[in-house]
Amino acid sequence: MTLEKSPQRWNYKTLDLKPLKGLDFLEKLGNLLDEAGRNGWDLVYMCDDFIIMKQLYFFKD
């Protein structure tokens, strides 16, 4: 399987950041964004409570 750029079909996902809050917030956020990036997602918007991700790539067999 390979990641292929998807210019015509974009998916959006909203992730809640409240469960990540704590002393290691930045580490948890970094891990979350790294995993999302590996799966073809890109950060669109971020505030204190949530982030919005946009899927730029999809897996193709």
N, C-alpha and C positions, 0 to 999 in steps of 0.2 A: 504494500500500500504506500502511496505517496500523497503528499499534500499538493493540491492544485488550487491556484487562485480562482476565486469565484466572484467575477465582476457583476454578475446579474442577480444572484440570489444571496442576499445578506440576511443573516439571522442576528437577532439581538437578545441579550440575556442580562438580567438584572441580578446582582449578587448582594446580599445583605452583609454589611461589615460589622454589625453590632456584636455577633458572637466572637469576632476576632479581637475585640478590644481587651487590652491588658498591657502588661509590661513588655511582652514580646510581640506587640501589634505589627511592627514593621517587618519582623522576620516572617510572621504568618502571611502578611500581605505580599511580601516578596515571593514566597513559595506559591501562593495562589496565582500571582501574575506570571510566574515562570511556567507553571503547569498549563495555564490558559494559553500562553504564547506557543508552547509546544503543540497544542491542539488546534492552532490556527485562529485563535481569538486575539483581538486587539482592544486595548482600553479606549473607550470613547469619552466617558465622563466619570468623574469621581467627586464625591462629597463626603462628609463625615459619616453618613449612615449607609450609603450604598455606592456601588459602581455599576456602570453599564458597559458591557462588552459587545463587540461586533465581530461576527465570524467572517474573516476575510478569505479563509482557505477551507477546503473540505477534503476528506480522504477519498482517493480514487483507487480502485482496484486495478 
